[in-house]
Amino acid sequence: MLTKLSFLVLLTVPTSMAQAGDTLLGVERNRLTVGVPVEVDVVGFAVGVHPEVLWRPFSPSSGLRLRLASALKVGSEYTLLAPLSAGLRWVSSDARMLQLGLGAGVQWKAFLVPDSGAHQRLDMYWEAALNGKVGEVHRVGIAVVPEFGLANMTSEGFSGTFGLGLALRATWSMRLQ
């Protein structure tokens, strides 16, 4: 039940944000971009959505964005819920038809594995993206996202881990005005 509810929330948050007033939680809308990437984990093969909010803290035309995201992916080996991803992304000029994006951050992941329960991990990710303009505020893009497991999260605290991952994203995004 929680998984279905989380999935519905993940899909509706970007839409609700797009319909907000001039500010959202005290942040000017013209500094925000919402995106709904469809993501595929190559390692373990899981598919789902990874909705994100990007905020330009310095100015509405800044190339630097702070990124917050959450994900839900389903696969044959596991179901993945990433309650929080946080990072930085640099994106080339919004005026260009094609836009390059590079970023890095950390994410908290919960793997729900049949026959062995839930496992939580803290990962670092990097991303390289190419976006194309399809309208004044809309873009579509693709991204490659290598991941590295930093630490397992257990009831006894953090422990060492080793986990390599690779995700591919196809993204639709909209810059709020």
C-alpha positions as CSV (number, residue, x, y, z in Angstrom):
1,M,0.0,0.0,0.0
2,L,2.8,2.4,0.9
3,T,4.5,1.8,-2.4
4,K,1.4,2.6,-4.4
5,L,0.8,5.8,-2.4
6,S,4.4,6.8,-2.8
7,F,4.1,6.3,-6.5
8,L,1.0,8.5,-6.8
9,V,2.7,11.2,-4.8
10,L,5.8,11.1,-7.0
11,L,3.7,11.6,-10.1
12,T,1.5,14.4,-8.7
13,V,4.2,16.6,-7.0
14,P,5.7,18.1,-10.2
15,T,2.2,18.8,-11.6
16,S,1.1,20.5,-8.4
17,M,4.2,22.7,-8.4
18,A,3.6,23.8,-12.0
19,Q,0.1,25.1,-11.0
20,A,1.4,27.0,-7.9
21,G,1.3,30.9,-7.6
22,D,4.3,33.3,-8.0
23,T,6.1,31.6,-5.1
24,L,6.3,28.1,-3.8
25,L,7.3,27.8,-0.1
26,G,8.9,31.2,-0.4
27,V,10.9,30.4,-3.5
28,E,10.3,32.4,-6.7
29,R,8.8,30.1,-9.4
30,N,11.0,31.4,-12.1
31,R,14.0,29.8,-10.3
32,L,12.4,26.4,-10.4
33,T,12.4,23.6,-12.9
34,V,10.4,20.4,-12.4
35,G,11.2,17.2,-14.2
36,V,9.8,13.7,-14.6
37,P,12.5,11.3,-15.7
38,V,11.7,7.7,-16.6
39,E,14.8,5.8,-15.3
40,V,16.1,2.3,-16.0
41,D,18.7,0.7,-13.6
42,V,21.0,-1.3,-15.9
43,V,22.4,-3.2,-12.9
44,G,19.5,-5.2,-11.5
45,F,17.1,-4.0,-14.2
46,A,14.5,-1.9,-12.5
47,V,12.3,0.7,-14.2
48,G,10.4,3.6,-12.8
49,V,10.2,7.4,-12.3
50,H,12.6,9.7,-10.6
51,P,10.7,13.1,-10.3
52,E,13.0,16.1,-9.5
53,V,12.9,19.7,-8.6
54,L,15.8,22.0,-9.6
55,W,16.3,25.3,-8.0
56,R,18.6,28.1,-9.3
57,P,19.7,29.8,-6.0
58,F,21.8,32.7,-7.5
59,S,19.6,34.0,-10.2
60,P,16.8,32.8,-12.6
61,S,19.4,32.5,-15.4
62,S,22.1,30.7,-13.3
63,G,23.6,27.6,-14.7
64,L,24.0,26.1,-11.2
65,R,21.0,24.2,-9.8
66,L,20.4,22.4,-6.6
67,R,18.5,19.2,-7.1
68,L,16.0,17.3,-4.9
69,A,14.4,14.1,-6.2
70,S,12.7,10.9,-5.1
71,A,12.4,7.7,-7.0
72,L,10.3,4.5,-7.3
73,K,11.6,1.7,-9.6
74,V,10.3,-1.9,-9.9
75,G,12.2,-4.8,-11.3
76,S,12.4,-8.6,-11.2
77,E,15.2,-8.6,-8.6
78,Y,14.1,-5.8,-6.3
79,T,11.8,-2.8,-5.9
80,L,13.7,0.4,-5.2
81,L,12.5,3.4,-3.3
82,A,14.8,6.4,-3.1
83,P,13.1,8.7,-0.6
84,L,15.7,11.4,-1.1
85,S,18.3,12.4,-3.7
86,A,20.1,15.7,-3.2
87,G,22.8,17.1,-5.4
88,L,24.2,19.9,-7.6
89,R,23.8,20.2,-11.4
90,W,25.4,22.6,-13.8
91,V,23.5,23.2,-17.0
92,S,24.6,25.2,-20.0
93,S,22.5,28.3,-21.1
94,D,18.7,28.0,-21.3
95,A,18.9,30.0,-24.5
96,R,20.6,27.2,-26.4
97,M,18.7,24.6,-28.4
98,L,20.9,21.8,-27.0
99,Q,21.9,22.0,-23.4
100,L,24.6,20.0,-21.6
101,G,24.2,19.1,-17.9
102,L,26.7,17.7,-15.4
103,G,26.0,16.9,-11.8
104,A,26.8,14.9,-8.7
105,G,25.1,14.1,-5.4
106,V,24.0,11.6,-2.8
107,Q,20.9,9.5,-2.5
108,W,19.3,7.3,0.1
109,K,18.0,4.1,-1.3
110,A,15.8,1.3,0.1
111,F,15.9,-2.0,-1.8
112,L,12.9,-4.2,-1.2
113,V,14.2,-7.7,-2.1
114,P,11.9,-10.7,-2.3
115,D,13.0,-13.4,0.3
116,S,15.4,-11.1,2.1
117,G,13.5,-7.9,3.1
118,A,14.5,-4.3,2.9
119,H,18.1,-3.1,2.6
120,Q,19.1,0.6,2.8
121,R,22.1,2.2,1.4
122,L,23.6,5.7,0.9
123,D,25.0,6.1,-2.7
124,M,26.9,8.8,-4.5
125,Y,25.9,9.5,-8.1
126,W,27.3,11.4,-11.1
127,E,25.2,12.5,-14.1
128,A,25.9,13.6,-17.6
129,A,22.9,14.8,-19.6
130,L,22.0,16.2,-23.0
131,N,18.7,18.2,-23.2
132,G,16.9,19.5,-26.2
133,K,14.5,22.5,-26.3
134,V,10.9,21.6,-27.5
135,G,9.2,24.8,-26.4
136,E,9.8,28.0,-24.6
137,V,9.9,26.3,-21.2
138,H,9.9,22.6,-22.1
139,R,12.9,20.3,-22.6
140,V,13.4,16.6,-23.2
141,G,16.7,14.8,-22.6
142,I,18.7,11.8,-21.9
143,A,21.2,11.1,-19.1
144,V,23.7,8.6,-18.0
145,V,24.0,8.2,-14.2
146,P,26.9,6.1,-12.7
147,E,26.4,5.3,-9.0
148,F,28.7,4.1,-6.2
149,G,27.5,2.6,-2.9
150,L,29.0,4.5,0.0
151,A,27.5,2.9,3.1
152,N,24.9,0.4,4.2
153,M,22.3,1.8,6.6
154,T,21.3,-0.7,9.3
155,S,19.7,-0.5,12.8
156,E,23.2,-0.7,14.2
157,G,24.4,2.3,12.1
158,F,26.4,2.7,9.0
159,S,28.7,0.0,7.6
160,G,31.0,-0.3,4.6
161,T,29.6,-1.5,1.3
162,F,30.6,-1.8,-2.3
163,G,28.0,-1.3,-4.9
164,L,28.3,-0.1,-8.5
165,G,25.3,1.0,-10.4
166,L,24.3,2.6,-13.7
167,A,21.1,4.2,-14.6
168,L,19.8,5.7,-17.8
169,R,17.2,8.5,-17.9
170,A,14.8,9.9,-20.4
171,T,13.5,13.2,-19.1
172,W,10.8,15.7,-19.7
173,S,11.3,19.0,-17.8
174,M,9.5,22.3,-17.5
175,R,10.9,25.6,-16.3
176,L,8.3,27.4,-14.2
177,Q,7.5,31.0,-14.9
